[in-house]
Amino acid sequence: MFDEYDEGHTVAGWTGVAVATAGTSLVGVGVCAVSGPLLLAGGVVVVVSALVTWVLHLTGWGKPPGVRPPSEWGMRVRDAGARDGHPGCLGCRLAGRGRPAPAALSVAAPTVAGDGTGVEVLGAAMVGAGPRADVGRGAS
């Protein structure tokens, strides 16, 4: 019987938790033994757990944000949409996947912009997106 909620029972999630548990155990032993090298090693293992989880997510062994249909809740179900990136997924955005197309930016009202003559224009509109946006009295 399936759980009522999709809590992310995935290979990426369980592997990341297992590696992080080993890292925090090393940190605990390092604290008890007052050992700097064990503390450092445990910290490195915890960072590696985050990287392992991220890589497994990107290769399809994780899950997209939100609830999946019950047919995709199994541990052995690989996510086919991971290659293109998941909308709203920070891990996919960090990997350069699933970025939305740049949209036009139009800002009206209390913006102030120079028009090249040394005169500031109050209520100027900014049109475009990115570093080469057109700034002035409107679209050129």
Buried (B, 14 or more C-beta within 10 A) or exposed (E): EEEEEBEBBBBBBBBBEEBBEBBBEBBEBBEEEEBEEBBEBBBEBBEBBBEBBBBBBBBBBBBBEEEBEEEBBEEEBEBEBBEEBBBEBEBBBEBEBBEEEEEEEEEEEEEEBEEEEEEEBEEBBBBBEEEEEEBBEEEE
